[in-house]
Amino acid sequence: MIHAWERSLYPVPGPVHLNIPFRDPLAPTPQAEAQTFSTSFDPESFFAHILLHPTPHTPHPTPHTPLLQEWLTTDRGLIIAGPAQPRLPKAYCEAIAQLSKMLGFPVLAEGLSPLRNYADLNPYLICTYDLIVRNRNWADKLRPDVVIRIGEMPTSKELRTWLAATQPKQWVVDEGDRNLDPLHGRTVHVRSSVESLAGTLSDQAPAVLQEGERERQRSYCEIWCDLDARIRQTIDDTFNDIDELPEPKVAWLLSQYLPPETPLFIANSMPIRDVEWFWRPGNLAIQPWFNRGANGIDGTLSTALGVAHRAQSSVLLTGDLALLHDTNGFLLNRQFSGHLTIVLINNNGGGIFGMLPISQFEPPFEQFFATPQDVNIAQLCAAYGIEHKQIVGSYDLLKLCLTRLPDSGVRILEIVTERGADARWRQQFLQQFSA
């Protein structure tokens, strides 16, 4: 309702059509759920958080002073940075860092955001938030009052569940006119770029912020930072202590050994989640690229080739099913100019389903959810004239192949893993890391 009201005024004022599906066959019989809701629904409360005057219809609107005051005076505020592919990633990261330091808010940075790759810009960067909010004690202790979300919601299901349960007041900063609140909470859309917003705040904040308020914010922020540092160290120690190459370790290695500013395309399913959980923050200015959506594995290879074409040598991190779904993308090889290294996690199936309850039901799990394909990747590469190398044993060979990327051509670095063992590894260590 609130989004429809806003769309009637911005970006082009006009009528809005609401398509509301009614139950069939529209008989006027009592419905218990609707009657219960009607007694509990409070219109005053429902609409209380929205701005009485909608955001001005300008490309870079200026927030009202009361909005700034609420951000600046809260004891428990967060910035959540969702997936982003900004045209100027460093400027984007600098703006969020400026906002974070000004407000004293920790920044929960999604793995598909460039923030983790410009880590030194932001002293309040939090990368292990998914693990932190899995712990019920920490989740309760860190309940936020205010959330400023930059762009779309992060991938983490744990974070979404936590926000749905805690119901903070939320501002979504995005220049577009989409509704970016899948949780339908107390949300205000600020139609502005984060760069413009940070500049506005820097002009107005000193007149509002008091030193005592800054101290309260710092205390909440320090708890987040201490937990993140502790979990991050545990993850690093765990991976350093094992010589084998479980799937999650691949994302951790990529975060450290790719050449600076490498474009990295991250496929959906488990690769995108391993990046979310285990991508180590650093200063290599890696630019993550991705396709998110209902048909997220469509065109994975072709899109990665497009990212790498006539650009810096690039990398695609993918599972076998996402690659096989688009193998005819290899036909572009003759017109392709540049280099693409494909780091292929071959676990012969859909690894993400091993993390879900359906994995406990056999049948139908293996045939209809894991869907193993038994494709010989070396022979597939030979058919298309693609270089192929299988990474076997320790991770030293993978590190060597990542540190210096070729200048031209396409190659696959195939890492054969055991799908069930990797699912059990994640379940065990995700629980341990959040304990």
HELIX and SHEET records of a PDB file:
HELIX    1   1 ILE A    2  ARG A    7  1                                   6    
HELIX    2   2 ALA A   32  SER A   40  1                                   9    
HELIX    3   3 PRO A   43  PHE A   47  1                                   5    
HELIX    4   4 THR A   65  THR A   73  1                                   9    
HELIX    5   5 PRO A   89  LEU A  103  1                                  15    
HELIX    6   6 PRO A  114  ASN A  117  5                                   4    
HELIX    7   7 ALA A  119  LEU A  121  5                                   3    
HELIX    8   8 TYR A  129  ARG A  134  1                                   6    
HELIX    9   9 ARG A  136  LYS A  141  1                                   6    
HELIX   10  10 LYS A  157  THR A  166  1                                  10    
HELIX   11  11 VAL A  194  GLN A  204  1                                  11    
HELIX   12  12 ALA A  205  ALA A  207  5                                   3    
HELIX   13  13 GLU A  211  ASN A  240  1                                  30    
HELIX   14  14 GLU A  247  TYR A  257  1                                  11    
HELIX   15  15 MET A  270  PHE A  278  1                                   9    
HELIX   16  16 THR A  300  ALA A  308  1                                   9    
HELIX   17  17 ASP A  320  LEU A  324  1                                   5    
HELIX   18  18 THR A  327  ARG A  334  5                                   8    
HELIX   19  19 GLY A  351  MET A  355  5                                   5    
HELIX   20  20 PRO A  357  GLN A  360  5                                   4    
HELIX   21  21 PHE A  365  PHE A  365  1                                   1    
HELIX   22  22 GLU A  366  ALA A  370  3                                   5    
HELIX   23  23 ILE A  377  TYR A  384  1                                   8    
HELIX   24  24 ASP A  396  THR A  403  1                                   8    
HELIX   25  25 ARG A  419  SER A  434  1                                  16    
SHEET    1   A 6 LEU A 125  ILE A 126  0                                        
SHEET    2   A 6 VAL A 107  ALA A 109  1                                        
SHEET    3   A 6 GLY A  77  ALA A  81  1                                        
SHEET    4   A 6 VAL A 146  ILE A 150  1                                        
SHEET    5   A 6 LYS A 169  VAL A 173  1                                        
SHEET    6   A 6 THR A 187  VAL A 190  1                                        
SHEET    1   B 6 GLN A 287  TRP A 289  0                                        
SHEET    2   B 6 PRO A 263  ILE A 266  1                                        
SHEET    3   B 6 SER A 314  GLY A 319  1                                        
SHEET    4   B 6 HIS A 339  ASN A 346  1                                        
SHEET    5   B 6 GLY A 409  VAL A 416  1                                        
SHEET    6   B 6 GLU A 387  GLN A 390  1                                        
END                                                                             
